[in-house]
Amino acid sequence: MNIHRVVSNLKRKFYDLRFYSLRPVVDLDDGRNLKGFEDVCVNYVEEIYKRKTELPSISFVYRLKDAERYLELSVLSVLPVASEVIFVDNGSTDGTRHIIDKLMCDYGHVCKFKFDVYDESVHRQGPTYQDRLDKDPRGSLADYYNYCFSLAESDYVFKMDAHKYLLPVIFEHIQDRTRNNCSVVFIRGHDFFGRTISYEPLLYRNTPDIHYRDGEYYEYLDYTSQNLNQADLYRSRIDLKGFIHLKSLSYSSFLANK
């Protein structure tokens, strides 16, 4: 066999195991053992789910507007590590509320759910954000975010989007960072078309000392009160790509008009 093909196969197998964060109990490339693979997945999720009761709690906070296409599967992706899921709606006109009601009904025994509404019209981030904010401060993204995260009752909060799907590769890493009392955890991912999404402080300790502020183009998380040095920041980040962002999947919707 060509040596390049051998290396390619080894890389692919290693990537599969790292991507799914599953123990190599079954051959992931063996299509005949699909049932075995499903069992491994279920057992892994159950193990993570049971472990979370012994660890600091996490509230996943969703800021929503017209999220019915993506929301249900996104929430399913966080349930194994979630102690609380919070939905804050900002003017949805689609079936978002129906999806939320369904999730609360189906999974209310798995974790705590909370629903709220933010009535202010929020400015979109971008080059003219500061100008729009100066004219109408009520549209502050920082105010919106701080309100949403103030609803959390857990030890940690996780900034989550309906288009974002958490990958099981980081479940254990999330639990490890909270167990070690990291103040802020930086996580990266990729979008549907393969673009790498750089490190962002998505998971952080639930304390008023960590909050959002408005910047020139968008909001940002202010964690300066934690006095983190470079070594702290390095230890707190998760190197694996921990989520896939599917908003760019909607770019194919123009095909409906073809």
C-alpha positions in Angstrom: 0.0 0.0 0.0 1.2 3.5 -0.8 2.7 5.2 2.3 0.8 8.4 1.7 -2.5 6.4 1.8 -1.4 4.7 5.1 -0.7 8.1 6.7 -4.0 9.4 5.4 -6.0 6.5 6.9 -4.2 6.9 10.2 -5.0 10.6 10.3 -8.6 10.0 9.4 -9.0 7.4 12.2 -7.4 9.6 14.7 -9.5 12.5 13.7 -12.7 10.5 14.0 -11.9 9.4 17.5 -10.9 13.0 18.5 -13.9 14.5 16.9 -16.5 12.3 18.6 -14.5 11.9 21.8 -15.6 8.3 22.0 -13.4 5.4 23.3 -12.2 3.1 20.5 -14.6 0.4 21.6 -15.9 -0.2 18.1 -14.4 0.3 14.6 -16.0 3.6 13.6 -15.4 2.8 9.9 -17.2 -0.5 10.1 -20.6 0.1 8.7 -21.7 -3.4 9.7 -21.4 -2.5 13.4 -23.7 0.6 13.4 -25.6 -0.8 16.4 -22.3 -1.0 18.4 -21.5 2.5 17.5 -24.9 3.7 18.6 -24.5 1.9 21.9 -21.1 3.6 22.5 -22.6 7.0 21.8 -25.5 6.5 24.2 -23.2 5.1 26.9 -20.9 8.1 26.6 -23.7 10.6 26.8 -25.1 8.8 29.8 -21.7 8.8 31.5 -21.3 12.6 31.0 -24.9 13.3 32.1 -24.4 11.4 35.4 -21.1 13.1 36.1 -22.5 16.6 35.8 -24.4 16.2 39.1 -21.0 16.0 40.9 -19.6 19.1 39.2 -20.3 22.9 39.2 -23.6 23.6 37.4 -23.8 25.3 34.0 -26.6 27.5 32.5 -26.7 27.6 28.7 -28.1 31.0 27.7 -29.8 31.4 24.3 -30.6 34.8 22.8 -33.2 34.1 20.2 -34.9 35.6 17.2 -36.7 33.4 14.6 -34.7 30.3 15.6 -37.2 27.5 14.8 -35.1 25.9 12.1 -32.1 25.2 14.4 -33.1 25.4 18.0 -34.2 21.9 18.9 -31.1 20.1 17.8 -28.9 22.8 19.3 -30.5 22.3 22.7 -30.1 18.5 22.4 -26.4 19.0 21.8 -25.9 20.7 25.2 -28.3 18.7 27.4 -25.6 16.1 28.6 -23.7 18.9 30.4 -26.5 21.5 31.0 -28.0 22.1 34.5 -30.2 24.9 33.1 -31.2 26.2 29.7 -32.4 29.7 29.4 -34.3 31.1 26.3 -34.6 34.9 25.9 -36.7 35.8 22.9 -36.2 39.1 21.1 -39.1 39.5 18.7 -39.4 36.1 17.0 -42.3 35.9 14.5 -41.9 32.2 13.5 -42.5 29.1 15.5 -39.6 29.6 18.0 -41.9 29.6 21.0 -43.6 26.4 19.9 -40.1 24.7 19.8 -39.3 26.0 23.2 -42.6 24.7 24.7 -41.9 21.3 23.1 -38.4 21.2 24.5 -39.6 22.1 28.0 -42.3 19.3 27.8 -39.9 16.6 26.5 -36.8 17.3 28.5 -38.0 19.2 31.6 -36.8 16.2 33.7 -33.3 16.5 32.3 -32.5 20.0 33.4 -34.2 23.2 34.4 -35.7 25.4 31.7 -36.5 29.1 31.8 -38.1 31.4 29.2 -38.1 35.2 29.1 -38.7 38.0 26.6 -36.5 41.1 25.9 -38.7 43.7 24.3 -36.1 46.4 23.3 -35.1 46.4 19.6 -31.4 45.5 19.6 -28.8 47.0 17.2 -27.0 44.6 14.9 -23.2 44.5 15.3 -21.1 46.0 12.5 -19.1 49.1 11.4 -21.9 51.5 12.2 -22.8 49.9 15.6 -21.3 52.7 17.7 -23.1 55.4 15.7 -26.4 53.7 16.1 -25.8 53.1 19.8 -25.1 56.8 20.2 -28.4 57.7 18.7 -30.4 55.1 20.6 -28.7 53.6 23.7 -31.7 51.3 24.3 -30.4 49.1 21.5 -27.2 48.2 23.4 -26.0 44.6 22.8 -24.2 44.7 26.1 -27.4 45.6 28.0 -29.2 42.8 26.2 -26.5 40.2 26.9 -26.2 41.2 30.6 -29.9 40.9 31.0 -30.0 37.5 29.5 -27.1 36.2 31.6 -28.5 37.7 34.8 -31.3 35.1 34.6 -28.8 32.3 35.1 -28.8 30.5 38.5 -25.9 28.1 37.9 -22.2 28.3 38.9 -21.2 28.9 35.3 -22.9 30.4 32.2 -22.4 29.4 28.6 -23.1 31.8 25.7 -25.0 29.7 23.3 -26.6 30.4 19.9 -29.4 28.5 18.2 -27.2 28.0 15.1 -24.4 26.5 17.3 -24.2 22.8 17.9 -21.9 21.6 20.7 -19.7 18.6 19.8 -19.2 15.8 22.3 -15.5 16.1 21.8 -15.4 18.9 24.5 -17.9 17.5 27.0 -15.1 16.2 29.2 -13.0 19.3 28.7 -15.9 21.5 29.8 -16.4 19.4 32.9 -12.6 19.5 33.6 -12.4 23.3 33.4 -15.4 23.8 35.7 -14.0 21.2 38.2 -10.7 23.2 38.2 -12.6 26.4 38.8 -11.4 28.2 35.7 -12.9 31.7 35.6 -13.2 32.0 31.8 -13.0 29.2 29.3 -12.1 29.9 25.6 -13.6 27.7 23.0 -13.2 27.6 19.2 -15.1 25.8 16.4 -15.9 25.8 12.7 -18.8 26.8 10.5 -20.7 24.7 8.0 -18.4 25.7 5.1 -15.3 24.8 7.1 -14.2 28.3 8.3 -12.4 28.2 11.6 -14.1 30.3 14.3 -11.4 31.5 16.6 -11.3 31.3 20.4 -14.1 33.1 22.2 -14.9 33.3 26.0 -18.1 31.2 25.8 -18.0 29.6 29.3 -17.4 31.7 32.4 -18.1 31.9 36.1 -21.5 33.3 37.0 -20.4 36.5 38.9 -21.3 40.2 38.4 -17.6 40.9 38.1 -17.7 39.3 34.6 -20.1 41.1 32.3 -20.5 42.5 28.8 -19.6 46.0 27.6 -20.2 47.7 24.3 -17.3 48.1 21.9 -17.0 50.0 18.7 -18.4 47.2 16.5 -20.0 44.8 18.9 -20.3 43.7 22.5 -17.4 42.0 24.3 -17.0 40.1 27.6 -15.1 42.1 30.3 -13.3 39.7 32.6 -10.4 42.0 33.7 -11.6 41.6 37.3 -10.3 38.1 37.3 -6.7 39.2 36.8 -5.8 36.4 34.5 -2.2 36.1 33.3 -1.1 34.5 30.0 -0.6 31.1 31.7 -4.2 31.2 33.1 -5.6 32.0 29.7 -3.6 29.2 28.1 -4.7 26.6 30.6 -8.4 27.6 30.4 -8.8 27.3 26.6 -10.0 24.1 24.9 -7.8 23.4 21.9 -10.2 21.1 20.1 -12.8 22.6 17.9 -15.8 22.2 20.2 -18.8 23.3 18.1 -20.1 23.6 14.6 -22.0 26.8 13.6 -24.7 26.2 11.0 -25.9 29.7 10.2 -24.1 29.6 6.9 -26.2 26.6 5.9 -28.9 29.1 5.2 -26.8 30.5 2.3 -28.2 27.7 0.2 -31.8 29.0 0.6 -31.4 31.1 -2.6 -31.9 27.8 -4.5 -35.6 28.0 -3.7 -35.8 30.8 -6.3 -33.9 28.9 -9.0 
